[in-house]
Amino acid sequence: MAKKRVFLSFDSDDLQQIRGLRLLAANPNYDLEFYDESLKEQIESIQAEYIKRVIRGKIERASVTLCLVGQNTYKSYWVDWELKESEEQGNSIIAMALKGIESATFSKYLNDKNVTVYKWDPSYLITLINKA
């Protein structure tokens, strides 16, 4: 099966855990494979339209958007914007709580669209990405 292009949507507070997920995906002994189309570095700009243009290009190249839910993800304007943009681009949207998150408040988008937020399970994440 060909690798999926996945955009990772997450709150910047969770960057360390996101790096862990990226390492897991890079591990040849683990079956989680995808092209990570998300931001690796913070965009050095305060211009919202420029930031949106850069992110939009990454979302357009992906077919799946994976929202990784942490304790404060619901507060992020950018996560909700990325999810709305992903929907407009026709991406499949998957939401999964980060490791160690047992309960969290969900973002407005996730609530409004009634998106299922799965508990952390890397094996099931592989299945969800492959089915998307």
Sequence and secondary structure as in RCSB ss.txt:
>XXXX:A:sequence
MAKKRVFLSFDSDDLQQIRGLRLLAANPNYDLEFYDESLKEQIESIQAEYIKRVIRGKIERASVTLCLVGQNTYK
SYWVDWELKESEEQGNSIIAMALKGIESATFSKYLNDKNVTVYKWDPSYLITLINKA
>XXXX:A:secstr
   EEEEEE  GGGHHHHHHHHHHHH TTS   EEE S SS      HHHHHHHHHHHHHH SEEEEEE TTGGG
 HHHHHHHHHHHHHT EEEEEE TT S     HHHHHTT  EE S HHHHHHHHHH 
